[in-house]
Every structure is written in structure tokens, then in C-alpha cells.
Amino acid sequence: MPQWLCNQLMRAFEKKDRRQIRLLNDCWFFYRTKAQTGPDDHSAGYLP
């Protein structure tokens, strides 16, 4: 997890800001999914 994201999550938990926690959580799952598939992963064999 990037340090900037970790810092923001810790801040959001301290403030008990549920909206920010959900947003950052979504960002993390999006980032992790993109990192696993990679930018050159074209399973269909063509560019969209």
C-alpha cells in the first residue's frame, strides 16, 4: 500500500470519517486490481 494512502486512511480513522474511509478503501481496491492485471493485459486479444 502506498504511504500516502496509508497516511490518509489513518487520518480518516482518527477523525471517524466514514465517507473518506469508504472512498480510500475503494481507491485501494481499484489500485490493487490495476496492479494485478497490469496495463498491458488484454485478455480479449484486441485494444478496446
C-alpha positions, 0 to 999 in steps of 0.5 A: 500500500502506498504511504500516502494512502496509508497516511490518509486512511489513518487520518480518516480513522482518527477523525471517524470519517466514514465517507473518506474511509469508504472512498480510500478503501475503494481507491485501494481496491481499484489500485490493487486490481490495476496492479494485478492485471497490469496495463498491458493485459488484454485478455480479449486479444484486441485494444478496446 
